[in-house]
Amino acid sequence: MHTFEKGDPSQIISELQEFGLTGLNLALNYHASRDFLLRRGPRLEYLSDGFNYYLPNYSNYSEGSLRPARSDSYESSDAIQEIVKAAAQLNFDLTAWGVFLHNGKLGATSPECAVENALGNRFLSELCPSNPRVRAYSHGLARDLISLGVGSLAIESLHFHGARHGEHHERFFLEMSPITEFLFSLCFCSSCLQRFAESKGDGAQLKSKVAKALDKFLSDEDPWLSLELSKEGLAEICGAEIYSYLEVREATVSSLNSEVTEIAHFLGATTRFVDQTPLLDMANLQPLDQSWIVGINPEAVRSMVDIYEPLVYRKSASAAVETTRHYMDRLGGEIIPILRPIFPDNTSKENLVEKVAKIGELKVTAIDFYLLDTMRKRDLGWIKESLR
């Protein structure tokens, strides 16, 4: 939305079209950040957590659902309506980008809806997809965003999350292995335990095992620093029941994405699943092997959403191509890679041109570029050159 701040939407869209862009993913519900923006700057912009860049319509949210606060929203939806109107006149696609469950504002006001680990700690920046009020909120947010007049919904963070990258100035002054990080962030809230109990599992017993497994890390040192994270390794630590617990987690995430997509289709919109899995290990060229870590069954989710959009944040053209090919070969259907044409992934026009050309040879239908408000005109020129 900052792209259009104090500007004529038609003029801005026409400018973007001159650079070869055919549409825009508008961040209409986003998380906290401090960004150095250029298009409406130069300035440091402080984005509020869980902010809605429009006026929510509470009739889209069911009774008992979490709801965005008026204070965390624009005073009206006039700005987005002007953008939607201009985009329609200029044949420019608009997608509403929503950050669903990474919302510290809602977590802080309703901590019982946030992820709770085996030690009883709440991750207030992460809403739990098992929680009924959170699921109802996800349904309402989908209705809210689509009702603004967009044709597509970009779904980000509709899954579980890890231990880090949730708050500002995080302090983990303990060396943590991937195994410890996973066990430390694994949710055992009442809703997760209830869903597991419905599958005839004893989540309370598993929770106790996980808490006990963390004892050595908490009192001395991490015992798994030299080991890789795997389901088999977790079973050795916590018992075979962890397999079932992880399956229920994935079913929880899959069903929620299915419900959101069903709502979108009913309202005449398509869905795009923004996959953050490639960020778990920036050197991994087969990131779908790690999707289970955040509760994603990629084949199941792929069958539910219309488009799968992985964040292919890779520096070399070969790494970007291999990562994209990995998604296309394993999942099929429409895969749209999201590239960063700017630092740190890109430092030259030649690099971007090579990336786009080689990814284009894979026959992708489109490529998305992140993040417009931080781009120089030079960067847009690089995009234009690469799209030729």
Summary of the structure (lengths in Angstrom):
residues: 388
radius of gyration: 21.1
end to end distance: 27.1
largest distance: 64.0
contacts: 1264
relative contact order: 0.10
helix: 46%
strand: 15%
